[in-house]
Every structure is written in C-alpha cells, then in structure tokens.
Amino acid sequence: MRIIKKYDLAISDFDKALTYNPDDVLVLYQKGEVLLSLGQKEKACEHFLKVKKLGNNEIDDVIEKAKCKNL
C-alpha cells in the first residue's frame, strides 16, 4: 500500500510539472513508466506515444515492450 501511495504522489508531481511544460518528454516518459507499473497500460501508452510524437525516437523500444501498438 505504501508503494502505491508513493506512485500516486509521483503522478501528482508529474501532473504539476506538465502544467508548466506539457511537452516535457522526460516527465511524460517517467509518468508513463509509473502508470505502466500500476497496470494502467492504456494511459501509459498515451504518454509514451506523445513522447514519440514530440520527436523522440528513443522511446520506440519502450513502446514495443509495452505493446502500445496493439491499442
């Protein structure tokens, strides 16, 4: 339960950061990783795909591993 609360805090912090810079690829990626860890694959993939859309092709392996293309 403690870990989930820390994930929730992390997501809250990511959301705050994204209000200042919604195209911050590092924050988007990290939020996606946390969401994926919580089993929220669809939301995680949305973040990973946005990172790709912003021009970061290094995310391709993560997208493939998370099987985002199947959504």
C-alpha positions, 0 to 999 in steps of 0.5 A: 500500500505504501508503494502505491501511495508513493506512485500516486504522489509521483503522478501528482508531481508529474501532473504539476510539472506538465502544467508548466511544460506539457511537452516535457518528454522526460516527465511524460516518459517517467509518468508513463513508466509509473502508470505502466507499473500500476497496470494502467497500460492504456494511459501509459501508452498515451504518454509514451506515444506523445513522447514519440510524437514530440520527436523522440525516437528513443522511446520506440523500444519502450513502446514495443515492450509495452505493446502500445501498438496493439491499442 
